[in-house]
Amino acid sequence: MAEENITTSTQETTSTEQPEKSTEQRLEELMVEFAKLKRASDKNASEAAEYRKKYQATLSEKERADMEKAEAAAKRDEELETLRRENKISKVEKTYLGLGWLPDEAAKMAVADVDGDFDTRLKLMAAVDERKKKAYEAEWLKGRPEAFTGGGSDSTPVSKAEFDKFSYTERVEFKQKYPDMYKAYTK
C-alpha cells in the first residue's frame, strides 16, 4: 500500500512538471513584466502629480509657503546627510591610505565601513592581506642572497672587486671553497 502511494505521487510530480523555458523565453517574459510595471509606475506618478496640483490649488498662500519651506528644509537635510556621509567616507579613506592600501581598495573599504557592510569589508581585507603578503615575499626574494650549491653554476659568488676587499681569513676560506676562482682572482 505504501509503495502504491509513492509511485502515484512520483507519477503526479512528473506529469505536472513543465519543461524548462529557454533563456530567451524567460527574458521575454521578464521584459513583458517590466513593461507592465513601468506602465503602472508611470500611471501612479502622473496620478500623484495630478492630486498634488489639486491639493496645492486648495491651499492658502500661508499653507503653500509653509509647504515650500518644509520641502526646502527636507531637501537641505538630505543634502546635509549626503555631505556628512561623503565627509566620513573621505576621512576613513585617508586612514586606509595611511595604512598602505591602494586608492581603489581604500575607497571601497571606506564605503563598506560607513555602510556597515561586513561581508565586503572581510573580502577587501583578505584581498589586501594577500596582495601585501605577495609584495613582502617578492621583496624578501629580491633582497635574499643567491644560494650557491656548488653545482657548477656559471655565476660567481663574489666579484673581483669584492674579493680584493677580503681579509686574509676570508681569502683562505674562499680558496678552499672555490680554488679555480681563487687562482683566477690572484693572477
Sine and cosine of phi, psi and omega as CSV:
sin_phi,cos_phi,sin_psi,cos_psi,sin_omega,cos_omega
0.00,0.00,-0.68,0.73,0.00,-1.00
-0.92,0.40,-0.61,0.79,0.02,-1.00
-0.90,0.43,-0.58,0.82,-0.02,-1.00
-0.91,0.41,-0.65,0.76,0.03,-1.00
-0.91,0.41,-0.63,0.78,-0.01,-1.00
-0.91,0.42,-0.71,0.70,-0.02,-1.00
-0.92,0.39,-0.59,0.81,0.01,-1.00
-0.92,0.38,-0.66,0.75,0.00,-1.00
-0.93,0.36,-0.55,0.83,0.05,-1.00
-0.92,0.39,-0.66,0.75,0.02,-1.00
-0.91,0.41,-0.62,0.79,0.00,-1.00
-0.91,0.42,-0.67,0.74,-0.02,-1.00
-0.93,0.38,-0.61,0.79,0.00,-1.00
-0.96,0.30,-0.53,0.85,-0.01,-1.00
-0.98,0.21,-0.45,0.89,0.00,-1.00
-1.00,0.03,-0.27,0.96,0.02,-1.00
-0.92,0.39,0.69,-0.73,0.05,-1.00
-0.98,-0.21,0.51,-0.86,0.02,-1.00
-0.90,0.44,0.53,-0.85,0.00,-1.00
-0.91,0.42,0.60,-0.80,0.00,-1.00
-1.00,0.08,0.47,-0.88,0.01,-1.00
-0.97,0.26,0.23,-0.97,-0.01,-1.00
-0.88,0.47,-0.64,0.76,0.00,-1.00
-0.89,0.45,-0.65,0.76,0.01,-1.00
-0.91,0.42,-0.68,0.73,0.03,-1.00
-0.90,0.44,-0.67,0.74,0.01,-1.00
-0.89,0.46,-0.67,0.74,0.02,-1.00
-0.89,0.45,-0.68,0.73,0.03,-1.00
-0.89,0.46,-0.67,0.75,0.02,-1.00
-0.91,0.42,-0.62,0.79,0.02,-1.00
-0.90,0.43,-0.66,0.75,0.02,-1.00
-0.90,0.44,-0.71,0.71,0.01,-1.00
-0.89,0.46,-0.66,0.75,0.03,-1.00
-0.89,0.46,-0.68,0.73,0.01,-1.00
-0.88,0.47,-0.66,0.76,0.03,-1.00
-0.89,0.46,-0.72,0.69,-0.01,-1.00
-0.91,0.42,-0.61,0.79,0.01,-1.00
-0.91,0.42,-0.69,0.73,0.03,-1.00
-0.88,0.48,-0.69,0.72,0.01,-1.00
-0.90,0.44,-0.66,0.75,0.02,-1.00
-0.90,0.43,-0.70,0.72,0.03,-1.00
-0.88,0.47,-0.66,0.75,0.01,-1.00
-0.89,0.46,-0.71,0.70,0.01,-1.00
-0.90,0.44,-0.64,0.77,0.01,-1.00
-0.91,0.42,-0.67,0.74,0.01,-1.00
-0.93,0.37,-0.62,0.79,0.06,-1.00
-0.90,0.44,-0.66,0.75,0.01,-1.00
-0.90,0.44,-0.66,0.75,0.02,-1.00
-0.90,0.43,-0.64,0.77,0.01,-1.00
-0.91,0.42,-0.71,0.70,0.02,-1.00
-0.90,0.44,-0.60,0.80,0.01,-1.00
-0.89,0.45,-0.70,0.71,0.02,-1.00
-0.88,0.47,-0.68,0.73,0.02,-1.00
-0.89,0.45,-0.67,0.75,-0.01,-1.00
-0.90,0.43,-0.70,0.71,-0.01,-1.00
-0.90,0.43,-0.52,0.85,0.02,-1.00
-0.92,0.39,-0.46,0.89,-0.02,-1.00
-1.00,0.07,-0.19,0.98,-0.05,-1.00
-0.98,0.19,0.47,-0.88,0.10,-0.99
-0.99,0.14,0.16,-0.99,0.01,-1.00
-0.86,0.51,-0.68,0.73,-0.02,-1.00
-0.90,0.43,-0.68,0.74,0.01,-1.00
-0.90,0.43,-0.65,0.76,0.05,-1.00
-0.89,0.46,-0.69,0.72,0.01,-1.00
-0.89,0.45,-0.68,0.73,0.04,-1.00
-0.89,0.46,-0.65,0.76,0.00,-1.00
-0.91,0.41,-0.66,0.76,0.04,-1.00
-0.91,0.42,-0.65,0.76,0.04,-1.00
-0.89,0.46,-0.68,0.74,0.00,-1.00
-0.90,0.43,-0.66,0.75,0.04,-1.00
-0.90,0.43,-0.67,0.74,0.03,-1.00
-0.90,0.44,-0.65,0.76,0.02,-1.00
-0.91,0.42,-0.65,0.76,0.02,-1.00
-0.90,0.43,-0.66,0.75,0.02,-1.00
-0.91,0.42,-0.67,0.74,0.02,-1.00
-0.89,0.46,-0.68,0.73,0.02,-1.00
-0.89,0.46,-0.65,0.76,0.02,-1.00
-0.90,0.43,-0.69,0.73,0.03,-1.00
-0.90,0.43,-0.63,0.77,0.02,-1.00
-0.89,0.46,-0.70,0.72,0.03,-1.00
-0.89,0.46,-0.64,0.77,0.04,-1.00
-0.89,0.46,-0.70,0.71,0.01,-1.00
-0.91,0.42,-0.64,0.77,0.04,-1.00
-0.89,0.46,-0.67,0.75,0.01,-1.00
-0.89,0.45,-0.73,0.69,0.00,-1.00
-0.89,0.46,-0.64,0.77,0.03,-1.00
-0.89,0.45,-0.69,0.72,0.01,-1.00
-0.90,0.43,-0.68,0.73,0.04,-1.00
-0.87,0.49,-0.69,0.73,-0.01,-1.00
-0.88,0.48,-0.69,0.72,0.01,-1.00
-0.90,0.44,-0.70,0.71,0.00,-1.00
-0.91,0.42,-0.63,0.77,0.01,-1.00
-0.88,0.47,-0.67,0.74,0.04,-1.00
-0.87,0.49,-0.61,0.79,0.02,-1.00
-0.88,0.47,-0.72,0.70,-0.01,-1.00
-0.93,0.36,-0.57,0.82,0.07,-1.00
-0.89,0.45,-0.60,0.80,0.05,-1.00
-0.92,0.40,-0.38,0.92,0.02,-1.00
-1.00,0.04,0.05,1.00,0.05,-1.00
1.00,-0.06,0.27,0.96,0.04,-1.00
-0.98,0.19,0.47,-0.88,0.10,-0.99
-0.95,0.32,0.44,-0.90,-0.06,-1.00
-0.83,0.56,-0.69,0.73,-0.02,-1.00
-0.93,0.37,-0.60,0.80,0.04,-1.00
-0.91,0.42,-0.69,0.73,-0.02,-1.00
-0.90,0.44,-0.65,0.76,0.00,-1.00
-0.90,0.43,-0.72,0.69,0.00,-1.00
-0.90,0.44,-0.66,0.75,-0.02,-1.00
-0.92,0.38,-0.62,0.79,0.01,-1.00
-0.89,0.45,-0.69,0.72,0.03,-1.00
-0.89,0.45,-0.69,0.73,0.01,-1.00
-0.90,0.44,-0.63,0.78,0.03,-1.00
-0.89,0.46,-0.76,0.65,-0.06,-1.00
-0.92,0.40,-0.60,0.80,-0.01,-1.00
-0.99,0.16,-0.21,0.98,-0.02,-1.00
0.96,0.28,0.48,0.88,-0.03,-1.00
-1.00,0.05,1.00,-0.01,-0.10,-1.00
-0.91,0.42,-0.65,0.76,-0.03,-1.00
-0.89,0.47,-0.70,0.71,0.01,-1.00
-0.90,0.44,-0.65,0.76,0.02,-1.00
-0.86,0.51,-0.71,0.71,0.00,-1.00
-0.89,0.46,-0.69,0.73,0.01,-1.00
-0.89,0.46,-0.69,0.72,0.01,-1.00
-0.91,0.42,-0.67,0.74,0.02,-1.00
-0.88,0.47,-0.66,0.75,0.02,-1.00
-0.90,0.43,-0.68,0.74,0.00,-1.00
-0.91,0.42,-0.67,0.74,0.02,-1.00
-0.92,0.40,-0.67,0.74,0.04,-1.00
-0.87,0.50,-0.68,0.73,0.01,-1.00
-0.90,0.43,-0.68,0.73,0.01,-1.00
-0.89,0.45,-0.70,0.71,0.00,-1.00
-0.91,0.40,-0.62,0.79,0.02,-1.00
-0.88,0.48,-0.71,0.71,0.03,-1.00
-0.90,0.44,-0.63,0.78,0.02,-1.00
-0.91,0.42,-0.68,0.73,0.03,-1.00
-0.89,0.45,-0.68,0.73,0.02,-1.00
-0.89,0.45,-0.67,0.74,0.01,-1.00
-0.90,0.44,-0.66,0.75,0.02,-1.00
-0.91,0.42,-0.65,0.76,0.02,-1.00
-0.90,0.43,-0.70,0.71,0.02,-1.00
-0.90,0.44,-0.59,0.81,-0.01,-1.00
-0.92,0.38,-0.61,0.79,-0.04,-1.00
-1.00,0.04,-0.15,0.99,-0.03,-1.00
-0.97,0.24,0.70,-0.72,0.03,-1.00
-0.93,0.36,0.46,-0.89,-0.02,-1.00
-0.94,0.35,0.67,-0.74,-0.01,-1.00
-1.00,0.06,0.78,-0.63,0.03,-1.00
-0.94,-0.34,0.86,-0.51,-0.03,-1.00
-0.97,-0.24,-0.07,1.00,0.00,-1.00
0.97,0.24,0.35,0.94,-0.04,-1.00
-1.00,0.01,0.43,0.90,0.06,-1.00
0.99,0.12,0.52,0.85,0.03,-1.00
-0.93,0.38,0.60,-0.80,0.01,-1.00
-0.97,0.24,-0.35,0.94,-0.03,-1.00
-0.98,0.19,0.47,-0.88,-0.01,-1.00
-0.99,-0.13,0.57,-0.82,0.00,-1.00
-0.94,0.35,-0.51,0.86,0.04,-1.00
-0.60,-0.80,0.42,-0.91,0.05,-1.00
-1.00,0.07,0.15,-0.99,0.02,-1.00
-0.89,0.46,-0.62,0.78,0.01,-1.00
-0.90,0.43,-0.65,0.76,0.04,-1.00
-0.92,0.38,-0.63,0.77,0.01,-1.00
-0.88,0.48,-0.63,0.77,0.00,-1.00
-0.89,0.45,-0.41,0.91,0.00,-1.00
-1.00,0.04,-0.12,0.99,-0.03,-1.00
-0.91,0.42,0.52,-0.86,0.14,-0.99
-0.99,0.16,0.10,-1.00,-0.02,-1.00
-0.86,0.51,-0.73,0.68,-0.03,-1.00
-0.91,0.41,-0.59,0.81,0.04,-1.00
-0.91,0.41,-0.60,0.80,0.02,-1.00
-0.93,0.38,-0.60,0.80,0.03,-1.00
-0.90,0.43,-0.72,0.70,0.03,-1.00
-0.89,0.47,-0.65,0.76,-0.01,-1.00
-0.90,0.43,-0.65,0.76,0.00,-1.00
-0.89,0.45,-0.60,0.80,0.01,-1.00
-0.94,0.34,-0.62,0.79,-0.04,-1.00
-0.99,0.15,-0.64,0.77,-0.11,-0.99
-0.74,-0.67,0.96,0.30,-0.08,-1.00
-0.89,0.46,-0.62,0.78,-0.01,-1.00
-0.92,0.39,-0.67,0.74,-0.01,-1.00
-0.93,0.37,-0.60,0.80,0.03,-1.00
-0.87,0.50,-0.68,0.73,0.02,-1.00
-0.89,0.45,-0.65,0.76,-0.03,-1.00
-0.92,0.39,-0.61,0.79,-0.04,-1.00
-0.98,0.22,-0.42,0.91,-0.08,-1.00
-0.99,-0.10,0.02,1.00,0.01,-1.00
-0.95,0.30,0.00,0.00,0.00,0.00
